[in-house]
Amino acid sequence: MAATAAAAAAMQALKASGVIVHVEPQEILRVVSQQSGALVVRSTFGILSTHYSYITSYKGLAFYATSPTPLEFPAGTELIDAKSIWVPG
């Protein structure tokens, strides 16, 4: 019963979040460069080393990427630092 409830909660979270496309770091840079004044949310994670996660939207889809190094976005990109970014697995 608990497993069924957990599965239902996970499906509900996925529905609420919409479509999230996991891409390589260079692809999120390309997506952001196609927009003037793009908005990117960024967070860091890791215990022994810092990694960076990024999410942005484009044409109704959310694009998500992780990188072991910070990414350099085009001038005019609005960056918001978040405590964390949660993406359904």
OpenMM code with the backbone's topology and positions (N, CA, C; nanometers):
from openmm import Vec3, app, unit

residues = "MET ALA ALA THR ALA ALA ALA ALA ALA ALA MET GLN ALA LEU LYS ALA SER GLY VAL ILE VAL HIS VAL GLU PRO GLN GLU ILE LEU ARG VAL VAL SER GLN GLN SER GLY ALA LEU VAL VAL ARG SER THR PHE GLY ILE LEU SER THR HIS TYR SER TYR ILE THR SER TYR LYS GLY LEU ALA PHE TYR ALA THR SER PRO THR PRO LEU GLU PHE PRO ALA GLY THR GLU LEU ILE ASP ALA LYS SER ILE TRP VAL PRO GLY".split()
positions = [
    Vec3(0.0822, -0.1196, 0.0000),
    Vec3(0.0000, 0.0000, 0.0000),
    Vec3(0.0866, 0.1260, 0.0000),
    Vec3(0.1911, 0.1277, 0.0814),
    Vec3(0.2794, 0.2446, 0.0867),
    Vec3(0.3520, 0.2639, -0.0455),
    Vec3(0.3908, 0.1537, -0.1096),
    Vec3(0.4594, 0.1627, -0.2388),
    Vec3(0.3670, 0.2219, -0.3445),
    Vec3(0.2409, 0.1846, -0.3407),
    Vec3(0.1431, 0.2387, -0.4357),
    Vec3(0.1252, 0.3882, -0.4137),
    Vec3(0.1177, 0.4302, -0.2886),
    Vec3(0.1033, 0.5721, -0.2569),
    Vec3(0.2263, 0.6498, -0.3014),
    Vec3(0.3444, 0.5922, -0.2810),
    Vec3(0.4681, 0.6586, -0.3227),
    Vec3(0.4737, 0.6721, -0.4741),
    Vec3(0.4321, 0.5683, -0.5456),
    Vec3(0.4308, 0.5736, -0.6918),
    Vec3(0.3321, 0.6785, -0.7416),
    Vec3(0.2166, 0.6868, -0.6781),
    Vec3(0.1165, 0.7861, -0.7156),
    Vec3(0.1682, 0.9276, -0.6897),
    Vec3(0.2368, 0.9468, -0.5779),
    Vec3(0.2934, 1.0781, -0.5459),
    Vec3(0.4006, 1.1165, -0.6469),
    Vec3(0.4826, 1.0200, -0.6878),
    Vec3(0.5866, 1.0467, -0.7872),
    Vec3(0.5253, 1.0851, -0.9216),
    Vec3(0.4194, 1.0162, -0.9625),
    Vec3(0.3525, 1.0485, -1.0880),
    Vec3(0.2898, 1.1875, -1.0817),
    Vec3(0.2339, 1.2222, -0.9685),
    Vec3(0.1730, 1.3540, -0.9515),
    Vec3(0.2805, 1.4627, -0.9610),
    Vec3(0.3966, 1.4388, -0.9015),
    Vec3(0.5065, 1.5354, -0.9083),
    Vec3(0.5530, 1.5527, -1.0518),
    Vec3(0.5613, 1.4439, -1.1268),
    Vec3(0.6033, 1.4512, -1.2659),
    Vec3(0.5032, 1.5310, -1.3480),
    Vec3(0.3741, 1.5092, -1.3247),
    Vec3(0.2708, 1.5847, -1.3961),
    Vec3(0.2817, 1.7336, -1.3651),
    Vec3(0.3085, 1.7667, -1.2390),
    Vec3(0.3162, 1.9061, -1.1982),
    Vec3(0.4384, 1.9763, -1.2581),
    Vec3(0.5461, 1.9011, -1.2781),
    Vec3(0.6688, 1.9638, -1.3258),
    Vec3(0.6728, 1.9781, -1.4767),
    Vec3(0.5896, 1.9065, -1.5503),
    Vec3(0.5911, 1.9151, -1.6951),
    Vec3(0.7034, 1.8316, -1.7534),
    Vec3(0.7425, 1.8639, -1.8760),
    Vec3(0.8469, 1.7882, -1.9442),
    Vec3(0.9827, 1.8496, -1.9125),
    Vec3(1.0726, 1.7671, -1.8634),
    Vec3(1.2086, 1.8112, -1.8341),
    Vec3(1.3024, 1.7301, -1.9215),
    Vec3(1.3845, 1.7995, -1.9995),
    Vec3(1.4776, 1.7354, -2.0910),
    Vec3(1.6174, 1.7467, -2.0318),
    Vec3(1.6795, 1.6316, -2.0021),
    Vec3(1.8147, 1.6303, -1.9471),
    Vec3(1.9131, 1.6339, -2.0626),
    Vec3(1.9967, 1.7369, -2.0678),
    Vec3(2.0906, 1.7555, -2.1785),
    Vec3(2.2327, 1.7731, -2.1249),
    Vec3(2.3276, 1.7663, -2.2156),
    Vec3(2.4675, 1.7923, -2.1824),
    Vec3(2.4876, 1.9428, -2.1622),
    Vec3(2.5912, 1.9818, -2.0868),
    Vec3(2.6132, 2.1246, -2.0601),
    Vec3(2.6224, 2.2114, -2.1858),
    Vec3(2.6909, 2.1636, -2.2903),
    Vec3(2.7041, 2.2457, -2.4115),
    Vec3(2.5686, 2.2674, -2.4795),
    Vec3(2.4751, 2.1741, -2.4606),
    Vec3(2.3422, 2.1886, -2.5215),
    Vec3(2.2602, 2.2939, -2.4483),
    Vec3(2.2709, 2.3010, -2.3157),
    Vec3(2.1959, 2.4050, -2.2439),
    Vec3(2.2534, 2.5427, -2.2779),
    Vec3(2.3844, 2.5493, -2.3016),
    Vec3(2.4441, 2.6761, -2.3457),
    Vec3(2.3874, 2.7167, -2.4819),
    Vec3(2.3704, 2.6213, -2.5713),
    Vec3(2.3147, 2.6496, -2.7039),
    Vec3(2.1690, 2.6966, -2.6927),
    Vec3(2.0911, 2.6294, -2.6083),
    Vec3(1.9507, 2.6675, -2.5895),
    Vec3(1.9412, 2.8096, -2.5350),
    Vec3(2.0233, 2.8411, -2.4370),
    Vec3(2.0199, 2.9745, -2.3759),
    Vec3(2.0651, 3.0804, -2.4769),
    Vec3(2.1626, 3.0480, -2.5607),
    Vec3(2.2124, 3.1469, -2.6573),
    Vec3(2.1083, 3.1803, -2.7642),
    Vec3(2.0043, 3.0977, -2.7790),
    Vec3(1.8993, 3.1225, -2.8771),
    Vec3(1.7942, 3.2217, -2.8265),
    Vec3(1.8059, 3.2640, -2.7000),
    Vec3(1.7065, 3.3522, -2.6394),
    Vec3(1.7720, 3.4809, -2.5925),
    Vec3(1.7080, 3.5913, -2.6166),
    Vec3(1.7548, 3.7179, -2.5627),
    Vec3(1.7017, 3.7312, -2.4205),
    Vec3(1.7895, 3.7584, -2.3256),
    Vec3(1.7465, 3.7754, -2.1871),
    Vec3(1.6951, 3.6475, -2.1230),
    Vec3(1.7560, 3.5352, -2.1545),
    Vec3(1.7129, 3.4061, -2.0998),
    Vec3(1.7256, 3.4040, -1.9477),
    Vec3(1.6406, 3.3248, -1.8850),
    Vec3(1.6432, 3.3051, -1.7404),
    Vec3(1.6951, 3.1646, -1.7120),
    Vec3(1.7978, 3.1551, -1.6279),
    Vec3(1.8574, 3.0267, -1.5904),
    Vec3(1.8617, 3.0187, -1.4388),
    Vec3(1.8144, 2.9074, -1.3854),
    Vec3(1.8253, 2.8825, -1.2409),
    Vec3(1.9448, 2.7900, -1.2219),
    Vec3(2.0285, 2.8241, -1.1248),
    Vec3(2.1525, 2.7509, -1.1007),
    Vec3(2.1610, 2.7122, -0.9537),
    Vec3(2.2146, 2.5923, -0.9286),
    Vec3(2.2424, 2.5510, -0.7908),
    Vec3(2.3687, 2.4663, -0.7901),
    Vec3(2.4233, 2.4480, -0.6715),
    Vec3(2.5419, 2.3652, -0.6553),
    Vec3(2.5069, 2.2463, -0.5664),
    Vec3(2.5814, 2.1379, -0.5873),
    Vec3(2.5626, 2.0199, -0.5036),
    Vec3(2.6940, 1.9436, -0.4971),
    Vec3(2.7031, 1.8515, -0.4041),
    Vec3(2.8218, 1.7681, -0.3907),
    Vec3(2.8806, 1.7767, -0.2517),
    Vec3(2.9472, 1.6702, -0.2132),
    Vec3(3.0094, 1.6651, -0.0810),
    Vec3(3.1612, 1.6812, -0.0929),
    Vec3(3.2252, 1.5956, -0.1700),
    Vec3(3.3705, 1.6028, -0.1850),
    Vec3(3.4130, 1.7016, -0.2928),
    Vec3(3.3278, 1.7238, -0.3904),
    Vec3(3.3567, 1.8233, -0.4940),
    Vec3(3.2253, 1.8906, -0.5330),
    Vec3(3.2359, 2.0132, -0.5761),
    Vec3(3.1174, 2.0903, -0.6131),
    Vec3(3.0810, 2.0636, -0.7580),
    Vec3(2.9533, 2.0387, -0.7822),
    Vec3(2.8984, 2.0268, -0.9165),
    Vec3(2.7890, 2.1325, -0.9304),
    Vec3(2.7544, 2.1631, -1.0523),
    Vec3(2.6603, 2.2698, -1.0806),
    Vec3(2.5424, 2.2138, -1.1599),
    Vec3(2.4214, 2.2559, -1.1253),
    Vec3(2.3044, 2.2167, -1.2023),
    Vec3(2.2359, 2.3434, -1.2522),
    Vec3(2.1781, 2.3311, -1.3715),
    Vec3(2.1152, 2.4441, -1.4388),
    Vec3(1.9831, 2.3996, -1.4978),
    Vec3(1.8844, 2.4882, -1.4948),
    Vec3(1.7570, 2.4605, -1.5610),
    Vec3(1.7073, 2.5902, -1.6244),
    Vec3(1.6538, 2.5766, -1.7442),
    Vec3(1.5963, 2.6893, -1.8164),
    Vec3(1.4797, 2.6383, -1.8998),
    Vec3(1.3934, 2.7273, -1.9425),
    Vec3(1.2830, 2.6851, -2.0283),
    Vec3(1.2999, 2.7455, -2.1670),
    Vec3(1.2469, 2.6722, -2.2650),
    Vec3(1.2549, 2.7166, -2.4036),
    Vec3(1.1449, 2.6466, -2.4821),
    Vec3(1.0587, 2.7241, -2.5442),
    Vec3(0.9487, 2.6728, -2.6263),
    Vec3(0.8647, 2.5671, -2.5542),
    Vec3(0.8360, 2.5926, -2.4271),
    Vec3(0.7474, 2.5057, -2.3508),
    Vec3(0.8125, 2.3853, -2.2853),
    Vec3(0.9426, 2.3692, -2.3028),
    Vec3(1.0144, 2.2584, -2.2393),
    Vec3(1.1137, 2.3134, -2.1378),
    Vec3(1.1421, 2.2351, -2.0355),
    Vec3(1.2446, 2.2717, -1.9380),
    Vec3(1.3690, 2.1899, -1.9705),
    Vec3(1.4822, 2.2572, -1.9833),
    Vec3(1.6095, 2.1922, -2.0127),
    Vec3(1.6958, 2.1959, -1.8872),
    Vec3(1.7499, 2.0794, -1.8520),
    Vec3(1.8263, 2.0622, -1.7286),
    Vec3(1.9623, 2.0016, -1.7623),
    Vec3(2.0668, 2.0548, -1.7002),
    Vec3(2.2017, 2.0007, -1.7212),
    Vec3(2.2809, 2.0108, -1.5921),
    Vec3(2.3765, 1.9206, -1.5772),
    Vec3(2.4720, 1.9279, -1.4662),
    Vec3(2.6111, 1.9372, -1.5253),
    Vec3(2.7012, 1.9988, -1.4508),
    Vec3(2.8373, 2.0187, -1.4982),
    Vec3(2.9336, 2.0157, -1.3798),
    Vec3(3.0536, 1.9598, -1.3998),
    Vec3(3.1522, 1.9613, -1.2928),
    Vec3(3.2189, 2.0985, -1.2761),
    Vec3(3.1977, 2.1872, -1.3736),
    Vec3(3.2547, 2.3227, -1.3680),
    Vec3(3.1441, 2.4240, -1.3956),
    Vec3(3.1605, 2.5471, -1.3493),
    Vec3(3.0586, 2.6487, -1.3769),
    Vec3(3.0507, 2.6777, -1.5273),
    Vec3(2.9302, 2.7041, -1.5759),
    Vec3(2.9112, 2.7387, -1.7171),
    Vec3(2.9104, 2.8898, -1.7341),
    Vec3(2.9618, 2.9356, -1.8465),
    Vec3(2.9625, 3.0784, -1.8802),
    Vec3(2.8507, 3.1040, -1.9808),
    Vec3(2.7479, 3.1760, -1.9384),
    Vec3(2.6339, 3.2048, -2.0242),
    Vec3(2.6541, 3.3374, -2.0960),
    Vec3(2.5841, 3.3566, -2.2078),
    Vec3(2.5975, 3.4813, -2.2834),
    Vec3(2.5582, 3.6032, -2.1999),
    Vec3(2.6135, 3.7175, -2.2369),
    Vec3(2.5774, 3.8428, -2.1706),
    Vec3(2.4273, 3.8624, -2.1821),
    Vec3(2.3667, 3.9137, -2.0778),
    Vec3(2.2228, 3.9374, -2.0770),
    Vec3(2.1415, 3.8228, -2.0196),
    Vec3(2.2074, 3.7095, -1.9918),
    Vec3(2.1370, 3.5972, -1.9307),
    Vec3(2.1122, 3.6289, -1.7843),
    Vec3(1.9890, 3.6117, -1.7399),
    Vec3(1.9552, 3.6342, -1.5991),
    Vec3(1.9753, 3.5039, -1.5232),
    Vec3(2.0637, 3.5058, -1.4234),
    Vec3(2.0926, 3.3879, -1.3418),
    Vec3(2.0301, 3.4041, -1.2046),
    Vec3(1.9615, 3.3011, -1.1615),
    Vec3(1.9044, 3.2977, -1.0271),
    Vec3(1.9702, 3.1821, -0.9535),
    Vec3(2.0286, 3.2110, -0.8386),
    Vec3(2.0901, 3.1063, -0.7569),
    Vec3(1.9847, 3.0475, -0.6643),
    Vec3(1.9665, 2.9170, -0.6757),
    Vec3(1.8682, 2.8466, -0.5937),
    Vec3(1.9401, 2.7593, -0.4921),
    Vec3(1.8739, 2.7318, -0.3839),
    Vec3(1.9287, 2.6417, -0.2833),
    Vec3(1.9451, 2.5021, -0.3424),
    Vec3(1.8472, 2.4604, -0.4225),
    Vec3(1.8561, 2.3303, -0.4900),
    Vec3(1.7601, 2.3301, -0.6082),
    Vec3(1.7848, 2.2380, -0.6996),
    Vec3(1.6945, 2.2121, -0.8111),
    Vec3(1.6561, 2.0658, -0.8012),
    Vec3(1.5259, 2.0396, -0.7940),
    Vec3(1.4784, 1.9029, -0.7850),
    Vec3(1.4187, 1.8626, -0.9185),
    Vec3(1.4691, 1.7542, -0.9733),
    Vec3(1.4187, 1.7017, -1.1006),
    Vec3(1.3753, 1.5575, -1.0742),
    Vec3(1.2517, 1.5214, -1.1109),
    Vec3(1.2090, 1.3833, -1.0868),
    Vec3(1.2986, 1.2845, -1.1587),
    Vec3(1.3295, 1.1765, -1.0926),
    Vec3(1.4183, 1.0756, -1.1498),
    Vec3(1.3406, 0.9654, -1.2013),
] * unit.nanometer
topology = app.Topology()
chain = topology.addChain("A")
for resn in residues:
    res = topology.addResidue(resn, chain)
    for name in ("N", "CA", "C"):
        topology.addAtom(name, app.Element.getBySymbol(name[0]), res)
